[in-house]
Amino acid sequence: MIRSWEKKSSIVMEINNNAPVKTKKNLAISLGISRQSLYYKPKMIIKDLILKAQIEKVMSAHKSYGHKRIVQDLKIGKKRVLRVMKLFNLTPEKKRKAPNKQGDINQEASSIPNLIKEIIIERENQVWVADFTYIKYHNRFIYLATIEDLFTRQIIGYDLSSRHDASLVNNALLMALNNNNTPDISHSDQGSEYRSKSHKNLLQSANIQQSMSKKGSPWENGYKESFYAGFKLELGSIEDCNNLGEVLERIAIQIYYYNNLRIHSALGCPPLEYSQKR
């Protein structure tokens, strides 16, 4: 006769043998954590949860920050930040690719050379870079033109319009000229807006040399391409704005954030702080 405890043990073993195998991967999924955390030492969990909360706070305030700028913001080791981000699957929002500018695709190449290709940038107002971008708004596009000082990376002039024409880029340049010393060089791509007679005349009247990227070579004005990718991601949707005036106010706030608060990866600090250190 089988003893009572032996019978119970036999039943438990039978149940366990018939139950599906629970892999570590499935267990991690069911717990909502990464598989790596199953092997983690318990004493590290609390520290990592605290750091996770700190990283999430930074990522919430700065949507485009990757691990390098998170490290700079928190002033802690790169390896630790990377490990915790991987452990808890923390990733920054992806940058959205802007539509290509197709309007000037068949335009003849300009003879204006690229004056900044091999130049060493040593001071403010040595080189300004200019460009404009498309922003989707109520099922259409509006256009934002900006001027950036290549030394400090500050946005020093901008304009917003429902049209991309010479007035858009001229107004951005005029704003920059009103608030800053005249630069040696103004660099842009070969868009018709920058090749217009009125824009060339404006540069000549201010005694500014015009420089242009080679046609079909957007990387020669990559500073602006990079700026707009992060800027539009952090700006977010503007569909709740009722008119262009409200959109412009939102953009002005975002530019203030970029100049004063957002760590620039090439500078290690916000552009205005970098300018004040020089």
C-alpha positions as CSV (number, residue, x, y, z in Angstrom):
1,M,0.0,0.0,0.0
2,I,1.4,3.4,-1.1
3,R,1.9,5.8,1.7
4,S,-0.1,9.1,1.5
5,W,3.0,11.4,1.1
6,E,4.4,9.1,-1.6
7,K,1.1,9.3,-3.5
8,K,1.1,13.1,-3.4
9,S,4.7,13.3,-4.5
10,S,3.9,11.0,-7.4
11,I,1.0,13.3,-8.5
12,V,3.2,16.4,-8.3
13,M,5.9,14.8,-10.4
14,E,3.4,13.7,-13.0
15,I,2.0,17.3,-13.2
16,N,5.4,18.8,-13.5
17,N,6.4,16.3,-16.2
18,N,3.3,17.1,-18.3
19,A,3.6,20.9,-17.9
20,P,5.0,22.9,-20.8
21,V,8.6,24.0,-20.4
22,K,8.9,27.7,-19.4
23,T,12.0,29.1,-21.1
24,K,13.9,32.0,-19.7
25,K,12.9,34.1,-22.7
26,N,9.2,33.4,-22.2
27,L,9.6,34.1,-18.5
28,A,11.2,37.4,-19.1
29,I,8.4,38.4,-21.5
30,S,5.7,37.4,-19.0
31,L,7.5,39.5,-16.4
32,G,7.9,42.5,-18.7
33,I,11.7,42.6,-18.3
34,S,14.7,41.7,-20.5
35,R,16.2,38.2,-20.4
36,Q,19.5,39.6,-19.1
37,S,17.8,40.7,-15.9
38,L,17.1,37.1,-14.9
39,Y,20.8,36.6,-14.4
40,Y,21.2,39.8,-12.5
41,K,22.5,40.1,-9.0
42,P,19.7,41.2,-6.6
43,K,21.9,43.8,-4.9
44,M,22.2,45.7,-8.3
45,I,18.5,45.9,-9.0
46,I,17.7,48.8,-6.7
47,K,20.6,50.9,-8.0
48,D,19.7,50.1,-11.6
49,L,16.0,51.0,-11.0
50,I,17.0,54.4,-9.6
51,L,19.2,55.0,-12.7
52,K,16.5,53.8,-15.0
53,A,14.1,56.4,-13.5
54,Q,16.8,59.1,-13.9
55,I,17.4,58.1,-17.6
56,E,13.7,58.1,-18.3
57,K,13.4,61.6,-16.8
58,V,16.1,62.9,-19.1
59,M,14.6,61.1,-22.1
60,S,11.2,62.6,-21.3
61,A,12.6,66.2,-21.3
62,H,14.9,65.7,-24.2
63,K,13.2,63.3,-26.7
64,S,16.1,63.0,-29.1
65,Y,18.9,62.3,-26.6
66,G,20.9,59.2,-27.2
67,H,23.2,57.6,-24.6
68,K,26.1,60.1,-25.2
69,R,24.0,63.1,-24.2
70,I,22.3,61.2,-21.3
71,V,25.8,60.5,-20.0
72,Q,26.7,64.2,-20.2
73,D,23.4,65.2,-18.6
74,L,23.7,62.8,-15.6
75,K,27.5,63.0,-15.4
76,I,28.0,59.3,-14.9
77,G,29.8,56.5,-16.6
78,K,29.0,55.6,-20.2
79,K,29.2,51.9,-19.6
80,R,26.7,52.0,-16.8
81,V,24.2,54.1,-18.8
82,L,24.4,51.8,-21.8
83,R,24.0,48.7,-19.6
84,V,20.9,50.0,-17.9
85,M,19.4,51.2,-21.1
86,K,19.9,47.8,-22.7
87,L,18.7,46.0,-19.6
88,F,15.3,47.9,-19.5
89,N,15.1,48.4,-23.3
90,L,15.3,52.2,-23.1
91,T,15.6,53.7,-26.6
92,P,15.2,57.4,-27.8
93,E,12.5,58.2,-30.3
94,K,13.6,57.8,-33.9
95,K,14.2,60.8,-36.0
96,R,11.7,61.3,-38.8
97,K,13.2,61.8,-42.3
98,A,12.2,65.0,-44.0
99,P,10.7,65.0,-47.5
100,N,13.2,65.6,-50.3
101,K,13.3,69.0,-51.9
102,Q,12.3,68.1,-55.5
103,G,11.7,71.6,-56.9
104,D,15.3,72.3,-58.0
105,I,16.2,68.8,-59.2
106,N,16.5,69.8,-62.8
107,Q,18.1,73.2,-62.1
108,E,21.6,73.8,-63.6
109,A,24.4,73.6,-61.1
110,S,25.6,76.9,-59.7
111,S,29.2,78.2,-60.2
112,I,29.3,79.5,-56.6
113,P,32.0,77.4,-54.8
114,N,31.9,75.7,-51.4
115,L,34.1,78.0,-49.3
116,I,33.9,76.0,-46.1
117,K,34.8,72.5,-47.3
118,E,38.3,72.6,-45.8
119,I,38.0,75.7,-43.6
120,I,38.9,75.6,-39.8
121,I,36.1,77.3,-37.8
122,E,37.8,79.3,-35.1
123,R,35.3,82.0,-34.0
124,E,31.7,83.3,-34.0
125,N,30.4,85.0,-37.1
126,Q,33.0,83.3,-39.2
127,V,30.6,81.1,-41.0
128,W,26.8,81.0,-41.0
129,V,24.9,78.1,-42.5
130,A,21.5,78.4,-43.9
131,D,18.7,76.1,-44.9
132,F,15.0,75.6,-44.7
133,T,12.8,72.6,-44.1
134,Y,9.2,71.3,-44.5
135,I,6.9,70.8,-41.6
136,K,3.5,69.1,-42.0
137,Y,0.6,71.2,-40.8
138,H,-3.1,70.5,-41.4
139,N,-2.5,68.3,-44.4
140,R,-0.1,70.7,-46.1
141,F,3.5,71.8,-45.7
142,I,4.7,75.0,-44.1
143,Y,8.4,76.1,-44.3
144,L,10.9,77.0,-41.7
145,A,14.2,78.7,-42.6
146,T,17.0,79.1,-40.1
147,I,20.5,80.6,-39.8
148,E,23.0,78.8,-37.6
149,D,26.4,80.1,-36.5
150,L,28.8,77.2,-37.3
151,F,31.1,78.0,-34.4
152,T,28.6,78.1,-31.5
153,R,25.9,76.1,-33.2
154,Q,23.3,78.7,-32.1
155,I,20.2,79.4,-34.2
156,I,20.5,83.2,-34.7
157,G,17.8,83.8,-37.3
158,Y,14.7,82.1,-38.5
159,D,11.4,82.7,-40.4
160,L,8.2,80.7,-41.0
161,S,6.0,80.9,-44.1
162,S,3.4,79.1,-46.1
163,R,5.7,79.5,-49.1
164,H,9.3,78.6,-49.8
165,D,10.6,81.6,-51.7
166,A,13.4,84.2,-51.5
167,S,11.4,86.2,-48.9
168,L,11.5,83.2,-46.5
169,V,15.3,82.9,-46.5
170,N,15.9,86.6,-46.7
171,N,13.8,87.3,-43.6
172,A,15.8,84.6,-41.7
173,L,19.1,86.3,-42.7
174,L,17.8,89.7,-41.8
175,M,16.9,88.6,-38.3
176,A,20.4,87.2,-37.9
177,L,22.0,90.4,-39.2
178,N,19.9,92.5,-36.8
179,N,21.1,90.6,-33.8
180,N,24.7,89.7,-34.6
181,N,27.9,91.0,-36.2
182,T,28.2,90.4,-39.9
183,P,29.7,87.0,-40.8
184,D,32.5,86.4,-43.3
185,I,30.7,83.6,-45.2
186,S,27.1,82.5,-45.6
187,H,26.8,78.8,-46.7
188,S,23.7,77.0,-48.1
189,D,22.7,74.4,-50.6
190,Q,21.9,75.3,-54.2
191,G,18.2,75.9,-53.7
192,S,16.6,78.5,-56.0
193,E,15.7,80.6,-52.9
194,Y,19.5,81.0,-52.1
195,R,20.4,81.6,-55.8
196,S,17.8,84.3,-56.2
197,K,18.9,87.8,-57.2
198,S,17.4,89.3,-54.1
199,H,19.3,87.0,-51.8
200,K,22.6,87.5,-53.6
201,N,22.0,91.3,-53.4
202,L,21.3,91.1,-49.7
203,L,24.6,89.2,-49.1
204,Q,26.6,91.6,-51.3
205,S,25.1,94.7,-49.6
206,A,26.3,93.2,-46.2
207,N,29.7,92.3,-47.7
208,I,29.2,88.6,-47.0
209,Q,30.8,86.0,-49.2
210,Q,28.3,83.4,-50.5
211,S,29.2,79.7,-50.4
212,M,27.2,76.7,-51.7
213,S,27.4,73.0,-51.4
214,K,28.0,71.0,-54.6
215,K,24.7,70.1,-56.4
216,G,23.4,66.7,-55.2
217,S,25.7,66.7,-52.2
218,P,23.5,67.3,-49.1
219,W,26.3,66.1,-46.8
220,E,28.2,69.4,-47.6
221,N,25.5,71.1,-45.6
222,G,25.1,68.3,-43.1
223,Y,25.1,70.6,-40.2
224,K,21.6,71.8,-41.1
225,E,20.3,68.3,-42.1
226,S,21.3,67.1,-38.6
227,F,19.8,70.1,-36.9
228,Y,16.4,69.7,-38.6
229,A,16.2,66.0,-37.9
230,G,16.4,66.5,-34.2
231,F,14.5,69.7,-34.1
232,K,11.4,68.3,-35.7
233,L,11.4,65.3,-33.5
234,E,11.5,67.4,-30.4
235,L,9.0,69.9,-31.7
236,G,6.5,67.1,-32.1
237,S,3.1,67.6,-33.6
238,I,1.8,71.1,-34.3
239,E,-1.7,70.0,-35.4
240,D,-3.2,71.6,-32.2
241,C,-2.0,75.1,-33.3
242,N,-4.9,77.2,-34.8
243,N,-2.8,79.4,-37.1
244,L,0.7,80.1,-38.2
245,G,1.2,82.6,-35.4
246,E,0.7,79.9,-32.8
247,V,3.1,77.6,-34.8
248,L,5.7,80.3,-34.9
249,E,5.4,80.8,-31.1
250,R,5.9,77.0,-30.6
251,I,8.9,77.1,-32.9
252,A,10.4,80.1,-31.0
253,I,10.1,78.2,-27.8
254,Q,11.7,75.1,-29.3
255,I,14.6,77.3,-30.7
256,Y,15.1,78.8,-27.2
257,Y,15.3,75.3,-25.8
258,Y,17.8,74.2,-28.5
259,N,20.0,77.3,-27.9
260,N,19.8,77.4,-24.1
261,L,19.0,74.0,-22.6
262,R,19.7,71.1,-25.0
263,I,23.2,69.6,-24.9
264,H,24.8,69.7,-28.3
265,S,26.8,66.5,-28.9
266,A,29.6,68.2,-30.7
267,L,30.0,70.9,-27.9
268,G,29.2,68.9,-24.8
269,C,26.9,71.7,-23.6
270,P,24.1,73.9,-24.9
271,P,25.2,76.3,-27.7
272,L,24.7,79.5,-25.6
273,E,26.8,78.1,-22.8
274,Y,29.5,77.3,-25.3
275,S,29.4,80.8,-26.7
276,Q,29.7,82.3,-23.2
277,K,32.8,80.2,-22.5
278,R,34.7,81.5,-25.5
